[in-house]
Amino acid sequence: MKSNTTVVVILTLLIAAGAYWYFFMGSSNQPPLTASVPAQNAAQTQFQALVSELQPISFKTAIFSDPKFTSLIDLSTPVSPEPTGRLDPFAPVPGVTGM
């Protein structure tokens, strides 16, 4: 029984070592991941192009001085204050007995 346990432990260690070598030590034809400068410059150039398109946007604010806009009235309903609930809704209610 003891020899079976030893064999299982040795096989597990060998598999773990093989997996470690394969994923972390294996030689690869690909270079390690690095940030490429041209990609950053392309993204930055695209961002600057989009910003330059947004800068000429302007809004006409003459509507705020229009008599039709100034004649609008506020139809909102005021909210009356409501009493707050208990601080701890799960605390026992005083004067109420349990079931």
N, C-alpha and C positions, 0 to 999 in steps of 0.2 A: 504494500500500500504506500509505503514511504517512497519507493522508487518511482511510482506513478506521479506523485506530487512533485518530485524533483524534475522529472521529465517535462511536466506541464509548466513549471516555473522557468526552466531553461528555454523551452520553446517560446513562451511569452516574451522573455527578455530578448531572444533573437528576433522575433517579429517586431518588437518595439524598436530595436536598434536598426533593423532594416528600414522601417518606416521613417525613422529619424534621418537616416542617411539619404534616403530617396527624396524626402521633402526639403531638407535643409543643406545637405552636403553634395547632392548630385550636381554634376557639371551641366551647365546649360549653355546653349548657343546664343541665347538672348542676353543682352547686357542688362544690368540691374535697372530698375525703374528710376528714372530721373526726370525732372521737369525740363522740358525743352524750351529754350529761350524763344524760338520763332513762334511756338504756339501761344506763349504769353503775349508776345508782341501782336500777334494776329487778334487775340481776344481784346487786348487793350485798344487796338486800332478800331475794331468793330464797336466797342463801347464808346469811344470818342466820336465815331460817326453817328451813332444813335443820339448821343447828347447834343451834337451840333444840329441834328434835326429837330430836337425838342426846344432848343433855345429860342427860335423865332416865334414860338407860340405865344399869343397874347389873347387876353380876354377883354371883351368890350364890357365896360362897367356902366355904360350909359343907361342900362335898364334900371339900375337902382335909383336913378333920379327921374325916371318916367312917372307921370302922374298916375298911371294905372297901377304901377307897383306900389307907390306911396299911399294909394287909397285902400290897399289891402288891410283887412283887420284880422286880429288874432282871435281865432275861434277855439282855442285850446281850453280844456276844462281843468280847473285847478284840482289838484289831488289833495284831499283832506288827510291830515295825519291820522294814522291808525294806531291803536294801542299795541305795544310790543308783546310778544309771547313770553313764555317762561324762559329763564336763562338755561335751564337744563330740562328739556322736554321729557327725558327719561327718568327724572327724579320722581320719587313717590309723591302723590298729591296729598297735601295735608287734609286730614279729616275723612279720607276715603280708606276704607278697610279693604284688605286683599280678599281674594276669593278662596 
